[in-house]
């Protein structure tokens, strides 16, 4: 991100930065398991500044808290995702039994079942 213009810096200092302590406390209370609160706060600041640069931000405090909430939820969502296990070639030599094959086993089973019925 480019360095902010002086008017953006003044706006950030007066409208956004005063809410930092409250935001950190709120994040700690709402998402106690998150280890990276500093990253979330900094990214929320960046998003609010970006929104201000693109247009008018009506309520910077609300936007800051909403951005932080969304970032925290995304972090939780991505952390809870389990990656699928990679499939690899399997050595099947120990799986196949030495002895009779499947057709012979089916015939033997059928004969044994028919012998029981009689």
C-alpha positions in Angstrom: 0.0 0.0 0.0 1.3 3.5 -0.9 2.0 5.9 1.9 -1.2 7.6 3.0 -1.8 11.2 2.0 -1.7 13.8 4.8 -5.5 14.1 4.8 -5.9 10.3 5.1 -3.4 10.2 7.9 -5.2 13.0 9.8 -8.6 11.3 9.2 -7.2 8.0 10.5 -5.6 9.6 13.5 -8.8 11.4 14.5 -11.5 8.9 13.4 -10.1 5.4 13.5 -7.0 5.1 15.7 -8.8 6.1 19.0 -10.9 2.9 18.7 -7.8 0.6 18.7 -7.9 -0.3 22.5 -11.6 -0.9 22.4 -11.3 -3.0 19.3 -8.5 -5.1 20.9 -10.5 -5.7 24.0 -13.6 -6.6 22.0 -11.6 -9.1 19.8 -10.0 -10.6 22.9 -13.5 -11.1 24.5 -15.3 -12.4 21.3 -12.4 -14.5 20.0 -10.2 -15.6 22.9 -8.7 -18.5 21.0 -7.2 -16.4 18.2 -3.5 -15.9 18.6 -3.0 -13.2 15.9 -5.0 -10.3 17.2 -2.3 -7.8 16.0 -2.6 -9.1 12.4 -6.3 -8.8 12.5 -6.2 -5.2 13.9 -3.6 -4.1 11.3 -5.6 -5.6 8.4 -8.8 -4.0 9.7 -7.0 -0.7 9.8 -5.8 -1.2 6.2 -9.3 -2.1 5.0 -10.8 1.0 6.6 -8.1 3.2 5.1 -8.7 1.6 1.7 -12.5 2.2 2.0 -11.8 5.8 2.9 -9.5 6.3 0.0 -12.2 4.8 -2.4 -15.1 6.9 -1.1 -16.9 8.2 2.0 -16.9 6.2 5.1 -20.0 7.2 7.1 -19.2 5.4 10.4 -15.5 4.5 10.6 -15.9 2.8 14.0 -18.6 0.4 12.7 -16.6 -0.4 9.6 -13.5 -1.1 11.7 -15.3 -3.5 14.0 -17.1 -5.2 11.1 -13.8 -5.7 9.2 -12.1 -7.1 12.3 -15.0 -9.4 13.0 -15.0 -10.7 9.4 -11.2 -11.2 9.5 -11.4 -13.1 12.8 -14.2 -15.4 11.4 -12.2 -16.0 8.3 -9.2 -17.0 10.4 -11.3 -19.4 12.4 -12.8 -20.9 9.3 -9.5 -21.4 7.6 -7.9 -22.8 10.8 -10.7 -25.4 11.2 -10.4 -26.6 7.6 -8.8 -30.0 7.4 -6.8 -30.7 4.3 -7.6 -34.0 2.5 -5.1 -36.8 2.9 -3.0 -37.3 -0.2 -3.5 -40.7 -1.8 -0.4 -42.6 -2.6 0.4 -45.9 -4.2 -0.2 -48.8 -1.8 1.7 -52.0 -1.7 -0.9 -54.7 -2.2 1.4 -57.7 -2.0 0.5 -58.3 1.7 -3.3 -58.0 1.0 -3.7 -60.8 -1.5 -3.8 -64.1 0.3 -1.9 -67.1 -1.0 -4.3 -70.0 -1.7 -7.4 -70.3 -3.7 -8.6 -67.5 -5.9 -12.0 -65.8 -5.8 -13.8 -68.0 -8.3 -12.7 -71.1 -6.4 -13.8 -69.6 -3.1 -17.2 -68.8 -4.5 -17.6 -72.3 -5.8 -16.5 -73.8 -2.5 -18.9 -71.5 -0.6 -21.8 -72.4 -2.9 -21.1 -76.1 -2.6 -20.8 -75.9 1.2 -24.1 -73.9 1.5 -25.9 -76.4 -0.8 -24.5 -79.3 1.3 -25.9 -77.8 4.5 -29.4 -77.5 2.9 -29.6 -81.1 2.0 
